[in-house]
Every structure is written in C-alpha cells, then in structure tokens.
Amino acid sequence: MSGPPERASKPNGTVRWAGVLLTVVLAGLAVTVQWGVVTTKLDHVEQRLDELIVEARGLRSEYQSIERRVSYLEGRLSGGGRDEP
C-alpha cells in the first residue's frame, strides 16, 4: 500500500473552520428568522391590546351614561325632582 491511509480520514484545519463558519452563519440566519417571527407576533398582540383599550373606553362611557340615568331616576323617585313648596 502506498501512502498513509489515516491521513485521508482526518479533516484538515480549513475544513474544520469551514464547518464552524457554516454553523455560525446558519445560527445567525435562524436567530434572524426567529426574531422576525417574534416581532410579528408582538405586533399582533400590540394591535389587539389597542383594540381592547378602545373597546374598554367605549364600555366605560356607556357605563357612565347608565349611571347618570340611574342617578336621575333615583332622584326622581326620592322626590328630588318635584317642585313642592
């Protein structure tokens, strides 16, 4: 047999660094994609929270309107709305 066979099975330094570089690039790509997914989901959550805030403000104004009506009716029932001498 000519040539040492064990030398062909060991990777040299260039191949190792290429593997490390490929791993770093793929990890960077994965982080970038994941960051995009997370920011998209956060945008949807923010949008939904804004919608809920608007709904809550509307319900609060309706609730206050009902409170005013009830207060007015309670005043009339207790005799506060009559013009008695």
Jmol script that loads the backbone (N, CA, C; Angstrom):
load data "model"
ATOM      1  N   MET A   1       0.834  -1.169   0.000  1.00  0.00           N
ATOM      2  CA  MET A   1       0.000   0.000   0.000  1.00  0.00           C
ATOM      3  C   MET A   1       0.887   1.242   0.000  1.00  0.00           C
ATOM      4  N   SER A   2       0.486   2.167  -0.792  1.00  0.00           N
ATOM      5  CA  SER A   2       1.291   3.382  -0.875  1.00  0.00           C
ATOM      6  C   SER A   2       0.579   4.520  -0.175  1.00  0.00           C
ATOM      7  N   GLY A   3       1.242   5.287   0.663  1.00  0.00           N
ATOM      8  CA  GLY A   3       0.661   6.425   1.368  1.00  0.00           C
ATOM      9  C   GLY A   3      -0.038   6.008   2.641  1.00  0.00           C
ATOM     10  N   PRO A   4      -0.006   6.844   3.606  1.00  0.00           N
ATOM     11  CA  PRO A   4      -0.676   6.523   4.877  1.00  0.00           C
ATOM     12  C   PRO A   4      -2.185   6.721   4.774  1.00  0.00           C
ATOM     13  N   PRO A   5      -2.981   5.697   5.066  1.00  0.00           N
ATOM     14  CA  PRO A   5      -4.443   5.803   4.960  1.00  0.00           C
ATOM     15  C   PRO A   5      -5.062   6.661   6.075  1.00  0.00           C
ATOM     16  N   GLU A   6      -4.427   6.760   7.239  1.00  0.00           N
ATOM     17  CA  GLU A   6      -5.023   7.532   8.329  1.00  0.00           C
ATOM     18  C   GLU A   6      -5.033   9.021   8.042  1.00  0.00           C
ATOM     19  N   ARG A   7      -4.173   9.480   7.184  1.00  0.00           N
ATOM     20  CA  ARG A   7      -4.109  10.897   6.867  1.00  0.00           C
ATOM     21  C   ARG A   7      -5.327  11.346   6.046  1.00  0.00           C
ATOM     22  N   ALA A   8      -5.865  10.504   5.237  1.00  0.00           N
ATOM     23  CA  ALA A   8      -7.016  10.836   4.396  1.00  0.00           C
ATOM     24  C   ALA A   8      -8.303  10.919   5.215  1.00  0.00           C
ATOM     25  N   SER A   9      -8.386  10.248   6.346  1.00  0.00           N
ATOM     26  CA  SER A   9      -9.619  10.236   7.132  1.00  0.00           C
ATOM     27  C   SER A   9      -9.712  11.425   8.090  1.00  0.00           C
ATOM     28  N   LYS A  10      -8.597  12.116   8.378  1.00  0.00           N
ATOM     29  CA  LYS A  10      -8.621  13.249   9.293  1.00  0.00           C
ATOM     30  C   LYS A  10      -8.896  14.538   8.520  1.00  0.00           C
ATOM     31  N   PRO A  11      -9.839  15.356   8.984  1.00  0.00           N
ATOM     32  CA  PRO A  11     -10.060  16.634   8.304  1.00  0.00           C
ATOM     33  C   PRO A  11      -8.945  17.620   8.662  1.00  0.00           C
ATOM     34  N   ASN A  12      -8.589  18.437   7.694  1.00  0.00           N
ATOM     35  CA  ASN A  12      -7.551  19.429   7.975  1.00  0.00           C
ATOM     36  C   ASN A  12      -8.164  20.681   8.591  1.00  0.00           C
ATOM     37  N   GLY A  13      -7.366  21.663   8.946  1.00  0.00           N
ATOM     38  CA  GLY A  13      -7.831  22.869   9.624  1.00  0.00           C
ATOM     39  C   GLY A  13      -8.800  23.685   8.805  1.00  0.00           C
ATOM     40  N   THR A  14      -8.625  23.720   7.489  1.00  0.00           N
ATOM     41  CA  THR A  14      -9.513  24.507   6.630  1.00  0.00           C
ATOM     42  C   THR A  14     -10.929  23.956   6.655  1.00  0.00           C
ATOM     43  N   VAL A  15     -11.071  22.657   6.627  1.00  0.00           N
ATOM     44  CA  VAL A  15     -12.400  22.036   6.645  1.00  0.00           C
ATOM     45  C   VAL A  15     -13.069  22.279   7.992  1.00  0.00           C
ATOM     46  N   ARG A  16     -12.299  22.216   9.062  1.00  0.00           N
ATOM     47  CA  ARG A  16     -12.875  22.468  10.382  1.00  0.00           C
ATOM     48  C   ARG A  16     -13.387  23.905  10.483  1.00  0.00           C
ATOM     49  N   TRP A  17     -12.593  24.875  10.028  1.00  0.00           N
ATOM     50  CA  TRP A  17     -13.020  26.267  10.096  1.00  0.00           C
ATOM     51  C   TRP A  17     -14.210  26.533   9.179  1.00  0.00           C
ATOM     52  N   ALA A  18     -14.261  25.834   8.056  1.00  0.00           N
ATOM     53  CA  ALA A  18     -15.413  25.980   7.161  1.00  0.00           C
ATOM     54  C   ALA A  18     -16.679  25.462   7.846  1.00  0.00           C
ATOM     55  N   GLY A  19     -16.542  24.368   8.587  1.00  0.00           N
ATOM     56  CA  GLY A  19     -17.687  23.836   9.338  1.00  0.00           C
ATOM     57  C   GLY A  19     -18.143  24.791  10.430  1.00  0.00           C
ATOM     58  N   VAL A  20     -17.175  25.381  11.132  1.00  0.00           N
ATOM     59  CA  VAL A  20     -17.501  26.345  12.178  1.00  0.00           C
ATOM     60  C   VAL A  20     -18.180  27.569  11.571  1.00  0.00           C
ATOM     61  N   LEU A  21     -17.634  28.065  10.469  1.00  0.00           N
ATOM     62  CA  LEU A  21     -18.211  29.230   9.804  1.00  0.00           C
ATOM     63  C   LEU A  21     -19.625  28.947   9.313  1.00  0.00           C
ATOM     64  N   LEU A  22     -19.836  27.770   8.726  1.00  0.00           N
ATOM     65  CA  LEU A  22     -21.171  27.387   8.259  1.00  0.00           C
ATOM     66  C   LEU A  22     -22.150  27.315   9.427  1.00  0.00           C
ATOM     67  N   THR A  23     -21.709  26.771  10.548  1.00  0.00           N
ATOM     68  CA  THR A  23     -22.567  26.685  11.731  1.00  0.00           C
ATOM     69  C   THR A  23     -22.937  28.074  12.241  1.00  0.00           C
ATOM     70  N   VAL A  24     -21.963  28.989  12.271  1.00  0.00           N
ATOM     71  CA  VAL A  24     -22.220  30.351  12.731  1.00  0.00           C
ATOM     72  C   VAL A  24     -23.200  31.055  11.798  1.00  0.00           C
ATOM     73  N   VAL A  25     -23.017  30.884  10.500  1.00  0.00           N
ATOM     74  CA  VAL A  25     -23.910  31.522   9.528  1.00  0.00           C
ATOM     75  C   VAL A  25     -25.328  30.979   9.667  1.00  0.00           C
ATOM     76  N   LEU A  26     -25.466  29.661   9.801  1.00  0.00           N
ATOM     77  CA  LEU A  26     -26.798  29.070   9.953  1.00  0.00           C
ATOM     78  C   LEU A  26     -27.450  29.506  11.269  1.00  0.00           C
ATOM     79  N   ALA A  27     -26.657  29.590  12.326  1.00  0.00           N
ATOM     80  CA  ALA A  27     -27.213  30.057  13.607  1.00  0.00           C
ATOM     81  C   ALA A  27     -27.663  31.508  13.500  1.00  0.00           C
ATOM     82  N   GLY A  28     -26.878  32.338  12.832  1.00  0.00           N
ATOM     83  CA  GLY A  28     -27.273  33.731  12.631  1.00  0.00           C
ATOM     84  C   GLY A  28     -28.546  33.851  11.825  1.00  0.00           C
ATOM     85  N   LEU A  29     -28.669  33.039  10.795  1.00  0.00           N
ATOM     86  CA  LEU A  29     -29.884  33.034   9.980  1.00  0.00           C
ATOM     87  C   LEU A  29     -31.090  32.589  10.804  1.00  0.00           C
ATOM     88  N   ALA A  30     -30.907  31.560  11.619  1.00  0.00           N
ATOM     89  CA  ALA A  30     -32.006  31.069  12.461  1.00  0.00           C
ATOM     90  C   ALA A  30     -32.444  32.131  13.460  1.00  0.00           C
ATOM     91  N   VAL A  31     -31.479  32.843  14.051  1.00  0.00           N
ATOM     92  CA  VAL A  31     -31.816  33.895  15.003  1.00  0.00           C
ATOM     93  C   VAL A  31     -32.572  35.023  14.301  1.00  0.00           C
ATOM     94  N   THR A  32     -32.151  35.359  13.091  1.00  0.00           N
ATOM     95  CA  THR A  32     -32.820  36.420  12.337  1.00  0.00           C
ATOM     96  C   THR A  32     -34.261  36.045  12.020  1.00  0.00           C
ATOM     97  N   VAL A  33     -34.471  34.825  11.574  1.00  0.00           N
ATOM     98  CA  VAL A  33     -35.832  34.361  11.254  1.00  0.00           C
ATOM     99  C   VAL A  33     -36.684  34.344  12.518  1.00  0.00           C
ATOM    100  N   GLN A  34     -36.124  33.826  13.608  1.00  0.00           N
ATOM    101  CA  GLN A  34     -36.873  33.757  14.855  1.00  0.00           C
ATOM    102  C   GLN A  34     -37.216  35.152  15.361  1.00  0.00           C
ATOM    103  N   TRP A  35     -36.294  36.073  15.228  1.00  0.00           N
ATOM    104  CA  TRP A  35     -36.547  37.465  15.635  1.00  0.00           C
ATOM    105  C   TRP A  35     -37.710  38.056  14.839  1.00  0.00           C
ATOM    106  N   GLY A  36     -37.747  37.761  13.556  1.00  0.00           N
ATOM    107  CA  GLY A  36     -38.849  38.242  12.724  1.00  0.00           C
ATOM    108  C   GLY A  36     -40.180  37.661  13.157  1.00  0.00           C
ATOM    109  N   VAL A  37     -40.192  36.382  13.499  1.00  0.00           N
ATOM    110  CA  VAL A  37     -41.430  35.737  13.950  1.00  0.00           C
ATOM    111  C   VAL A  37     -41.900  36.357  15.260  1.00  0.00           C
ATOM    112  N   VAL A  38     -40.980  36.569  16.182  1.00  0.00           N
ATOM    113  CA  VAL A  38     -41.335  37.130  17.481  1.00  0.00           C
ATOM    114  C   VAL A  38     -41.860  38.556  17.331  1.00  0.00           C
ATOM    115  N   THR A  39     -41.188  39.374  16.528  1.00  0.00           N
ATOM    116  CA  THR A  39     -41.650  40.756  16.367  1.00  0.00           C
ATOM    117  C   THR A  39     -43.008  40.811  15.687  1.00  0.00           C
ATOM    118  N   THR A  40     -43.265  39.902  14.752  1.00  0.00           N
ATOM    119  CA  THR A  40     -44.579  39.858  14.100  1.00  0.00           C
ATOM    120  C   THR A  40     -45.664  39.512  15.113  1.00  0.00           C
ATOM    121  N   LYS A  41     -45.394  38.530  15.951  1.00  0.00           N
ATOM    122  CA  LYS A  41     -46.383  38.158  16.967  1.00  0.00           C
ATOM    123  C   LYS A  41     -46.604  39.297  17.957  1.00  0.00           C
ATOM    124  N   LEU A  42     -45.533  39.976  18.339  1.00  0.00           N
ATOM    125  CA  LEU A  42     -45.681  41.105  19.254  1.00  0.00           C
ATOM    126  C   LEU A  42     -46.483  42.239  18.617  1.00  0.00           C
ATOM    127  N   ASP A  43     -46.310  42.450  17.326  1.00  0.00           N
ATOM    128  CA  ASP A  43     -47.106  43.467  16.634  1.00  0.00           C
ATOM    129  C   ASP A  43     -48.584  43.119  16.683  1.00  0.00           C
ATOM    130  N   HIS A  44     -48.911  41.825  16.497  1.00  0.00           N
ATOM    131  CA  HIS A  44     -50.310  41.406  16.556  1.00  0.00           C
ATOM    132  C   HIS A  44     -50.868  41.573  17.969  1.00  0.00           C
ATOM    133  N   VAL A  45     -50.063  41.257  18.971  1.00  0.00           N
ATOM    134  CA  VAL A  45     -50.508  41.425  20.353  1.00  0.00           C
ATOM    135  C   VAL A  45     -50.747  42.900  20.655  1.00  0.00           C
ATOM    136  N   GLU A  46     -49.841  43.757  20.199  1.00  0.00           N
ATOM    137  CA  GLU A  46     -49.996  45.197  20.423  1.00  0.00           C
ATOM    138  C   GLU A  46     -51.263  45.718  19.754  1.00  0.00           C
ATOM    139  N   GLN A  47     -51.517  45.247  18.549  1.00  0.00           N
ATOM    140  CA  GLN A  47     -52.719  45.679  17.826  1.00  0.00           C
ATOM    141  C   GLN A  47     -53.975  45.239  18.571  1.00  0.00           C
ATOM    142  N   ARG A  48     -53.987  44.015  19.067  1.00  0.00           N
ATOM    143  CA  ARG A  48     -55.152  43.513  19.797  1.00  0.00           C
ATOM    144  C   ARG A  48     -55.352  44.274  21.100  1.00  0.00           C
ATOM    145  N   LEU A  49     -54.249  44.596  21.790  1.00  0.00           N
ATOM    146  CA  LEU A  49     -54.373  45.383  23.014  1.00  0.00           C
ATOM    147  C   LEU A  49     -54.942  46.767  22.736  1.00  0.00           C
ATOM    148  N   ASP A  50     -54.524  47.371  21.629  1.00  0.00           N
ATOM    149  CA  ASP A  50     -55.087  48.668  21.253  1.00  0.00           C
ATOM    150  C   ASP A  50     -56.590  48.559  21.013  1.00  0.00           C
ATOM    151  N   GLU A  51     -57.019  47.486  20.356  1.00  0.00           N
ATOM    152  CA  GLU A  51     -58.449  47.276  20.119  1.00  0.00           C
ATOM    153  C   GLU A  51     -59.196  47.110  21.439  1.00  0.00           C
ATOM    154  N   LEU A  52     -58.607  46.361  22.374  1.00  0.00           N
ATOM    155  CA  LEU A  52     -59.255  46.157  23.665  1.00  0.00           C
ATOM    156  C   LEU A  52     -59.349  47.461  24.458  1.00  0.00           C
ATOM    157  N   ILE A  53     -58.335  48.296  24.354  1.00  0.00           N
ATOM    158  CA  ILE A  53     -58.368  49.593  25.044  1.00  0.00           C
ATOM    159  C   ILE A  53     -59.493  50.453  24.498  1.00  0.00           C
ATOM    160  N   VAL A  54     -59.651  50.454  23.181  1.00  0.00           N
ATOM    161  CA  VAL A  54     -60.729  51.238  22.566  1.00  0.00           C
ATOM    162  C   VAL A  54     -62.089  50.703  23.016  1.00  0.00           C
ATOM    163  N   GLU A  55     -62.230  49.367  23.043  1.00  0.00           N
ATOM    164  CA  GLU A  55     -63.490  48.776  23.492  1.00  0.00           C
ATOM    165  C   GLU A  55     -63.763  49.119  24.952  1.00  0.00           C
ATOM    166  N   ALA A  56     -62.737  49.081  25.780  1.00  0.00           N
ATOM    167  CA  ALA A  56     -62.910  49.386  27.200  1.00  0.00           C
ATOM    168  C   ALA A  56     -63.334  50.836  27.389  1.00  0.00           C
ATOM    169  N   ARG A  57     -62.774  51.746  26.614  1.00  0.00           N
ATOM    170  CA  ARG A  57     -63.178  53.154  26.717  1.00  0.00           C
ATOM    171  C   ARG A  57     -64.641  53.326  26.333  1.00  0.00           C
ATOM    172  N   GLY A  58     -65.060  52.625  25.282  1.00  0.00           N
ATOM    173  CA  GLY A  58     -66.458  52.698  24.867  1.00  0.00           C
ATOM    174  C   GLY A  58     -67.392  52.150  25.926  1.00  0.00           C
ATOM    175  N   LEU A  59     -67.010  51.028  26.527  1.00  0.00           N
ATOM    176  CA  LEU A  59     -67.843  50.444  27.581  1.00  0.00           C
ATOM    177  C   LEU A  59     -67.885  51.350  28.809  1.00  0.00           C
ATOM    178  N   ARG A  60     -66.763  51.994  29.116  1.00  0.00           N
ATOM    179  CA  ARG A  60     -66.742  52.890  30.271  1.00  0.00           C
ATOM    180  C   ARG A  60     -67.683  54.066  30.055  1.00  0.00           C
ATOM    181  N   SER A  61     -67.713  54.620  28.850  1.00  0.00           N
ATOM    182  CA  SER A  61     -68.616  55.749  28.593  1.00  0.00           C
ATOM    183  C   SER A  61     -70.078  55.305  28.649  1.00  0.00           C
ATOM    184  N   GLU A  62     -70.359  54.093  28.154  1.00  0.00           N
ATOM    185  CA  GLU A  62     -71.728  53.581  28.259  1.00  0.00           C
ATOM    186  C   GLU A  62     -72.117  53.366  29.721  1.00  0.00           C
ATOM    187  N   TYR A  63     -71.184  52.833  30.494  1.00  0.00           N
ATOM    188  CA  TYR A  63     -71.440  52.592  31.915  1.00  0.00           C
ATOM    189  C   TYR A  63     -71.715  53.910  32.643  1.00  0.00           C
ATOM    190  N   GLN A  64     -70.938  54.933  32.341  1.00  0.00           N
ATOM    191  CA  GLN A  64     -71.154  56.236  32.968  1.00  0.00           C
ATOM    192  C   GLN A  64     -72.499  56.822  32.564  1.00  0.00           C
ATOM    193  N   SER A  65     -72.890  56.618  31.320  1.00  0.00           N
ATOM    194  CA  SER A  65     -74.194  57.103  30.858  1.00  0.00           C
ATOM    195  C   SER A  65     -75.321  56.405  31.617  1.00  0.00           C
ATOM    196  N   ILE A  66     -75.184  55.102  31.808  1.00  0.00           N
ATOM    197  CA  ILE A  66     -76.202  54.354  32.559  1.00  0.00           C
ATOM    198  C   ILE A  66     -76.235  54.827  34.010  1.00  0.00           C
ATOM    199  N   GLU A  67     -75.055  55.075  34.600  1.00  0.00           N
ATOM    200  CA  GLU A  67     -75.013  55.578  35.980  1.00  0.00           C
ATOM    201  C   GLU A  67     -75.736  56.919  36.101  1.00  0.00           C
ATOM    202  N   ARG A  68     -75.543  57.790  35.120  1.00  0.00           N
ATOM    203  CA  ARG A  68     -76.230  59.093  35.161  1.00  0.00           C
ATOM    204  C   ARG A  68     -77.740  58.904  35.081  1.00  0.00           C
ATOM    205  N   ARG A  69     -78.197  58.013  34.221  1.00  0.00           N
ATOM    206  CA  ARG A  69     -79.639  57.777  34.091  1.00  0.00           C
ATOM    207  C   ARG A  69     -80.225  57.209  35.379  1.00  0.00           C
ATOM    208  N   VAL A  70     -79.517  56.245  35.969  1.00  0.00           N
ATOM    209  CA  VAL A  70     -79.994  55.647  37.216  1.00  0.00           C
ATOM    210  C   VAL A  70     -80.028  56.693  38.320  1.00  0.00           C
ATOM    211  N   SER A  71     -78.992  57.515  38.380  1.00  0.00           N
ATOM    212  CA  SER A  71     -78.942  58.570  39.390  1.00  0.00           C
ATOM    213  C   SER A  71     -80.111  59.538  39.208  1.00  0.00           C
ATOM    214  N   TYR A  72     -80.399  59.875  37.962  1.00  0.00           N
ATOM    215  CA  TYR A  72     -81.531  60.774  37.675  1.00  0.00           C
ATOM    216  C   TYR A  72     -82.839  60.130  38.121  1.00  0.00           C
ATOM    217  N   LEU A  73     -83.003  58.831  37.784  1.00  0.00           N
ATOM    218  CA  LEU A  73     -84.241  58.142  38.171  1.00  0.00           C
ATOM    219  C   LEU A  73     -84.350  58.001  39.682  1.00  0.00           C
ATOM    220  N   GLU A  74     -83.248  57.739  40.368  1.00  0.00           N
ATOM    221  CA  GLU A  74     -83.282  57.650  41.825  1.00  0.00           C
ATOM    222  C   GLU A  74     -83.662  58.992  42.435  1.00  0.00           C
ATOM    223  N   GLY A  75     -83.158  60.066  41.856  1.00  0.00           N
ATOM    224  CA  GLY A  75     -83.514  61.394  42.339  1.00  0.00           C
ATOM    225  C   GLY A  75     -84.988  61.679  42.157  1.00  0.00           C
ATOM    226  N   ARG A  76     -85.550  61.249  41.063  1.00  0.00           N
ATOM    227  CA  ARG A  76     -86.982  61.476  40.821  1.00  0.00           C
ATOM    228  C   ARG A  76     -87.813  60.646  41.757  1.00  0.00           C
ATOM    229  N   LEU A  77     -87.380  59.396  42.029  1.00  0.00           N
ATOM    230  CA  LEU A  77     -88.172  58.528  42.921  1.00  0.00           C
ATOM    231  C   LEU A  77     -88.131  59.033  44.356  1.00  0.00           C
ATOM    232  N   SER A  78     -87.015  59.607  44.753  1.00  0.00           N
ATOM    233  CA  SER A  78     -86.906  60.074  46.143  1.00  0.00           C
ATOM    234  C   SER A  78     -87.570  61.438  46.335  1.00  0.00           C
ATOM    235  N   GLY A  79     -88.063  62.042  45.285  1.00  0.00           N
ATOM    236  CA  GLY A  79     -88.788  63.288  45.410  1.00  0.00           C
ATOM    237  C   GLY A  79     -87.936  64.510  45.129  1.00  0.00           C
ATOM    238  N   GLY A  80     -86.740  64.304  44.679  1.00  0.00           N
ATOM    239  CA  GLY A  80     -85.857  65.437  44.408  1.00  0.00           C
ATOM    240  C   GLY A  80     -86.264  66.199  43.157  1.00  0.00           C
ATOM    241  N   GLY A  81     -87.002  65.608  42.263  1.00  0.00           N
ATOM    242  CA  GLY A  81     -87.357  66.258  41.014  1.00  0.00           C
ATOM    243  C   GLY A  81     -88.687  66.980  41.070  1.00  0.00           C
ATOM    244  N   ARG A  82     -89.429  66.933  42.194  1.00  0.00           N
ATOM    245  CA  ARG A  82     -90.722  67.583  42.290  1.00  0.00           C
ATOM    246  C   ARG A  82     -90.564  69.023  42.711  1.00  0.00           C
ATOM    247  N   ASP A  83     -91.472  69.833  42.224  1.00  0.00           N
ATOM    248  CA  ASP A  83     -91.484  71.248  42.628  1.00  0.00           C
ATOM    249  C   ASP A  83     -92.544  71.434  43.719  1.00  0.00           C
ATOM    250  N   GLU A  84     -92.197  71.120  44.956  1.00  0.00           N
ATOM    251  CA  GLU A  84     -93.146  71.273  46.062  1.00  0.00           C
ATOM    252  C   GLU A  84     -92.778  72.500  46.882  1.00  0.00           C
ATOM    253  N   PRO A  85     -93.787  73.247  47.318  1.00  0.00           N
ATOM    254  CA  PRO A  85     -93.494  74.436  48.159  1.00  0.00           C
ATOM    255  C   PRO A  85     -93.161  74.077  49.573  1.00  0.00           C
TER     256      PRO A  85
END
end "model"
wireframe off; spacefill off
backbone 0.3
color backbone group
